[in-house]
Amino acid sequence: MTAPGEEQQVSSGFVRSYVITGGRGLPDAEDLSLVTLVTLAPDRQPPPNPSPEVKAIWELCSGGYLSVAEVAGHLGLPVGVARLLLQDLHQQGHLLRRKAPPPAQLVDRKILEEVLHGLQVRFG
Amino acid sequence: MTFAQGPLVWALVVVALVAVGAVLRARAINVKLRRNHAELRQERDALLHQRDELHVVHNTLLQRQSAELAEVRKDAEEETKAVLKAAVRTLQGLADEQQVVIEKAQRKYGDDPGILADLMAMDHANSQFGRRAQGIAVLCGGWLGRRETVASVFDVARSAQGRIRHFDRVRVNGQVNFSVVSRAVEPVAVVLAELLANATNYSAPGTPVEINIQAVPTGVCLIVDDAGLGMGQEEKDRAAALLSPQAAISVSSLGIPPQFGFAVSGMLAARYGFRVSVDSVSPYGGVRAVVLIPDELLTTEAPPAAPAEAPEAALSPAPQGRQPDQWQARAQSQAQPQHQAQAPSPAPAPTPLFPPAPQPDTATQPLAQITTTAGGLPKRRRKSPVSAVPSTEPAPVRSNEETASRLGAFQRGTRSGRDTTTTEGTEFQ
């Protein structure tokens, strides 16, 4: 029998992701995209006996809008798993979601030129 | 008369002589026979003695032979075990390695539900493979592998759940605020997984298997209930024998296919000092298996931050960068507790993009509370600075009392972390 000192170290994760999802099917990526923002709905009570992950999401999302990717990153879970948990909470009415803000539109070059011209006329 | 007497006398004399001769001869023969007899008797005694000696020798030889046979058997068993152990150790290492690879892949490709589902299936198969390898390793006197960190009892149950085929039939109920000490994390998880495997294998497909976690005066109980047919007395006796700490288990006596769940459980329980019993009946009619984790293997220490942290840290070139930042952010947020303590959750504050979340009164909390939540999960929010560059701002000026109280809190925190029997009050109040 080997001494305890010879034990190999186990480095893999402890709780498997399929246990966290309960073996359920994963939601589509379009449903909650990486950049969808989620936050807690006001005045919600956490579900009874939440799993540690739900508890963590609750605390993360109570601070304001957070993207799905960020939630997954903070939990250290694959995005698909976080998405399923978020979808659950959303379906129970605990979470609000919002589309990511659209990227800033480029202003028309013509307008810029006109403004420049105007400024030059006035001050130049 | 004399003439008449003469021949008669002679005849008598002759007869007497003959008789004397005969008597003498008979005596001589008798003497000879006696001597013979004595000799024979002596010889017989000698032979008997020899026989006894031979008997003794024979017995000792027999004993020696059986002893040698036992020794050879033992040697053979040990050699088998050593070979198996070495082989399985490699497998264990590979299973663990593969698990890490799959985990990384899951995080990398997690956005695609199809790929993630496939990776999860691989993960599931690999977890079961790992458990089998661990079981064989234990039977061969090997080790399970050691985890560096404590894990909550709830997570130990869920980890065990992940190592069996029909994990989706298992439900984990109840949470306690205890963690299992790092050296007992794997053993308890493996034993629980074996019990769950038994429970799911010997009950009808589709019936639920429950794990109930209960705190008892001497520790924490993990109770596994199934709705199967239960065990007969013979099976119960066999299980009890295998689960008893004295059970001597040889690899060759486990049958084909080997049924080593109870043997593994018994060996691990004896080695690490917890108890396993399967002698009660579950309320659903099946078997009730109970794992009792004693206080010595429990701690109130909260499990560490997100499990993802370890591999991430291994990959990133500057793993230390985040931690001090966090502390700093904490320290800064503590500098104005009056503001933050009252801040409502999604406050429509004008400037901060990410309003601070409500915080518990940090002054009264031990330090462990500061980085983790009650559930033992990381409390990391977006408001903490993301940059890895140390802040150049001077540290906020603190009054002496504040510094003292913070040092006190730190001390209390580390003490409470080291001490499992909570020493409330008196000493520190």
Interface residues (C-beta under 8 A of the other chain):
Chain A: M1 T2 P4 E6 E7 Q8 Q9 V10 S11 S12 G13 F14 V15 R16 S17 Y18 V19 I20 T21 G22 G23 G25 L26 P27 D28 A29 L34 T39 L40 P42 N49 P50 P52 E53 K55 A56 E59 L60 S62 G63 G64 L66 E70 A72 H74 L75 G76 L77 P78 V79 G80 V81 A82
Chain B: R89 Q92 G93 D96 Q99 V100 E103 Q106 R107 Y109 G110 D111 D112 P113 L116 A117 L119 M120 A121 D123 H124 S127 G141 G142 W143 L144 G145 R146 R147 E148 A151 S152 F154 D155 R158 S159 Q161 G162 F167 D168 N173 Q175 R183 V185 E186 A189 A306 P307 A308 E309 A310 P311 E312 S345 P346 F354 P355 P356 A357 P358 T373 A374 G375 G376 L377 P378 K379 R380 R381 R382 K383
